[in-house]
Amino acid sequence: MESELYDLSIRLARALLDRGEISAVELCQAVLDRIVAVENSVRAYLAIAEQEALAQAGLADERIRAGQAGPLCGIPIAIKDNLCTRGLHTTCASRLLEDFVPPYDATVVARLRQAGAVLIGKTNLDEFAMGSSTEHSAFFATHNPWSLRHVPGGSSGGSAAAVAAGEALAALGSDTGGSIRQPAGFCGVVGLRPSYGRVSRYGLIAFASSLDQVGPLCRDVVDAALLLEAIAGPDPHDATTTDQAAPSLASTLAQTDALGSLRLGIPREYIEGLDPGVERAFWDAIDLLEQLGAPAVELSLPHTRYALPAYYIIAPAEASSNLARYDGVRYGLRLEGQDLWDSLAKTRGQGFGSEVRRRIMLGTYVLSSGYYDAYYRQAQRVRTLIRADFQAAFEQVNLLVGPTSPTTAFALDERREDPLSMYQADLLTLPASLAGLPAMSVPGGFAGELPVGLQFIGPAMDEATVLRAAHVYLEAAGWQRHRPALG
Ligand code: GLN
C-alpha cells in the first residue's frame, strides 16, 4: 500500500523529490523495473521509451536541484498511442500507422515535456480509439490488473491498466464516448474527461472531432487536477479550445474536505438494469455522499436511451471523414495494386481492422445522399435534446452522479465479436460526451475482485465542482488506496 515508489501519487512523489529523499532517475527506474516485473501479464504498453525516459529524468533532477521544478517535474507518465510524440512511434494500435513516427508533439505532450514530466512509453488502445475493451488493438489485448482474465475497458485500456498496475504514476487518455471514464472504472483508477474545448486536440489523431477530448488517468483526484492544469487552456493550433486560461484547481482541492452545499442528482435512467454488484456499490457511495453533506435526489434525463444510437451515427460519420486521409500516399501503410483504386482498396482493406472498417462503412452510409436526413440529421437533433436534458437538470442540481458503467469489467473474448454488446459498455458515458460536459470516474468500491466506477457529471466548463465532489468522496471512501495483487 503506497510503500513502493511506483505506487506513489504524483503529489507524494513530488514531495519526496523536493526534499531530496529520492531522485527522478530512481523514481523512473522503479517504474521501469515494475514494468519488467508485470508487463508480461498486463501488456499495457505498445512501446517503452526506456533510454529517453531516463534521460528526461536526469534533466528533471537538474531542474529540481536548481529549484526550477513545477508539479509534474520528474513524474513518470504514460501516453496513449493516439497522441503524437515527436520521434517516437505513434501507431493508434493500427497496422496502417505501424511505422509512423510523427515529426511533432501533440500540444498536450509538448506541455508535459515543458513541465519536466518523464514520458515512459505509449499505451495500447482499441484501433483508432474505436472500442470498449482494448481487444480491437491490431497488436494484442491488454489485461485488467485486478483479474488478468478480464478486459481493462477501452479504448484507453493501456493507460488505465498501466496506472492501476504501477507501470506509470499517471497517464493521458482520450475520451470520445467514454474511453477515459469506462477503463478508469474497470481498472479502479481516476479518469477525467474535460469539457469539450478545455484541452487542445492538436496532435491527437482524430476519431470524431466534435467529441474527442484528451484527459488524465491517475491514482487520485488531486493528481487529475494537476495534470488537467498542465494540459488545459487555449491553443492557437486548435480553434475549438476555449480562450479561458487553464484553471488553477489542485492547490485549493488539496485543502478541501467538505462538499459545501452541493445538491446531487441521480439520473433515473442511469440506475436501471445495473449488475447487482454495481448497484450495491453505487448506493453505498450515495449513502456516503449524503453523510458527507450532499443530499441526492432522483431526476430524469428523458432522452438518455437515444444517446447510444445517436452516438453510433455521429461518431462513425465523423470517423469516416477523418480516416479518409489514410490513402497510403503521404504516410502510413502503402500496399501496391494494379492501379490507384486497387492500391487504395488494398491499403485500406488490409490496413484497417474489422471494427474500423465497420465504422467507416456505417459513417459513409449515414452521410450518403438519401440517408443523411434520415440518420445523420436526426442524430444531430437528438444530440440537441440530450444537451437540453442536462441543461434542465443543472437548473435543479449542481452535479449528476451515477455509475460509470452498468457492469464491471467483462471477460476477455466475451464481447469481442459482438459489436452491440460492446457498444452497450458505454451506455452511461455517451450522454455527457454528446453534450460536451466534464465527467469523471472515480473508484467507487468493488463487486467481488473487480472495481466499480462512480461517475460525476458537471455543467460545461465546471471541472472545479466535479473535481471537488470527486475528491471529497474519494478521500472519505479510501478506495484509491487499494492495489491489485500483481507480480
Ligand atoms: N467505446 C466507444 C466507441 O467505440 C467510445 C470510444 C472512445 O471514447 N474513444 O466509439
Boltz pocket constraint, residues with backbone or C-beta under 6 A from the ligand:
constraints:
  - pocket:
      binder: B
      contacts: [[A, 128], [A, 129], [A, 130], [A, 131], [A, 132], [A, 154], [A, 155], [A, 174], [A, 175], [A, 176], [A, 177], [A, 178], [A, 179], [A, 180], [A, 207], [A, 315], [A, 422], [A, 426]]
      max_distance: 6.0
